Amino acid sequence: MSSIGMIFRADSPFHTLPVDWVPCPLGPRGFVEQVVSAAIQTAQGETSTLTINVENEDECADPRIVSVSGVWGETEMKAIRSICRSLDARFYDAELADFIEL
């Protein structure tokens, strides 16, 4: 079964974020796309089930969120961890309704 998650910046626990809270940009679009592309290439070399999408430019010039879907195995978590570290961001797992500390 596939899971869904999001990578974004947040300093406080998810359940304490205000309803109208909006994450800040992860960085310039080109940099974010480069980080995601490198993680995807590494994961694909290890037969990953991961699908990663950068927030659409129509929504925000500099992306605030990277969405992730797949099955969180060792290879997938390695790619997600790489993205989070490069972007100084956190990974929110929708099924757990909380951040996963990487």
N, C-alpha and C positions, 0 to 999 in steps of 0.2 A: 504494500500500500504506500502510495506517495504522500509526502508531507509538504507543507508550505511554510515558508519563513521569509523574514525580511531582514536586511542589513541596513542599519541606520545609526546615527549618533544620538545617544541619550545618556545623561549623567545619573538619573535617578531610576529606581525600580519601575518597571512598566506600569504596575497598578497604581502608582502615585502620579503618573503624568496626567495633566489636565485634559479634559475632553477636547478642547480646542487647540491642543498642542500640535505644533508642526515641527518636524526635525529640520535642523540646519543642513545646508548643502554638504555633501561628502568631499567636494573639491571640484575643480574644473572638469567638465564633461570628458574631455580627451583623456585626462589622467584616470578618471574613474573607469572609463571604457577600457583603457590599457590594462589596468589592474585586473578587471573582470576577465578580459580576454586571456591574460596569462594564466589565471586560475583555471579557466575552462580548458585551455590547451593541456595543462598538466593533468587535470582530472580525466579528460578524454583519453589520454595515453594510458590510463589505468582502468578503462571501461566503466566510467561513471554513469549514473542515471541522472545526473544533475542538470537542471535547466536554470539558467541565470539570466535575468533581464534587468537592465538599467532603466530607471524611470524615464519615460518618454520626454523628449525635448519640448513638446507642446505643453506639458504640465509644469516644467521648471527648466530653465536654461542650464543650471548646474544641478545635477541630480541629487536628491535628498535620500532616495531609497533604492536599494537593489533588491528585487524579489528573487526568491529561490524556491525551486520545487524539486522533489526527488525523494530518494530514500537515503536517510542519513547514516551512511556507513563510514568506515574509516577514510576512504578516499574522498568522499563528499565533504566530511568534516574538515579534512586537511585543506581543501580548496576554500571552504567557507572561512576557516581560521586565517588563511593567507589574505583573503580579501579584507576581513575585519582588521587585521593588524596593519595592513597597508593603508587603510582608510581611517584608522583610529575610530572604529565603529563597533557595534555590538550586533549579535545575531538573536533575533526574536523568533521563536518557534510557535506557530499558531496553534498547534495541537496542545502544547504545554501551557499556552497563554502566558509565557514568560521568556526572559532571556536565557540563553544557554551560555554559560561561562566557558570560554574557550581557553 
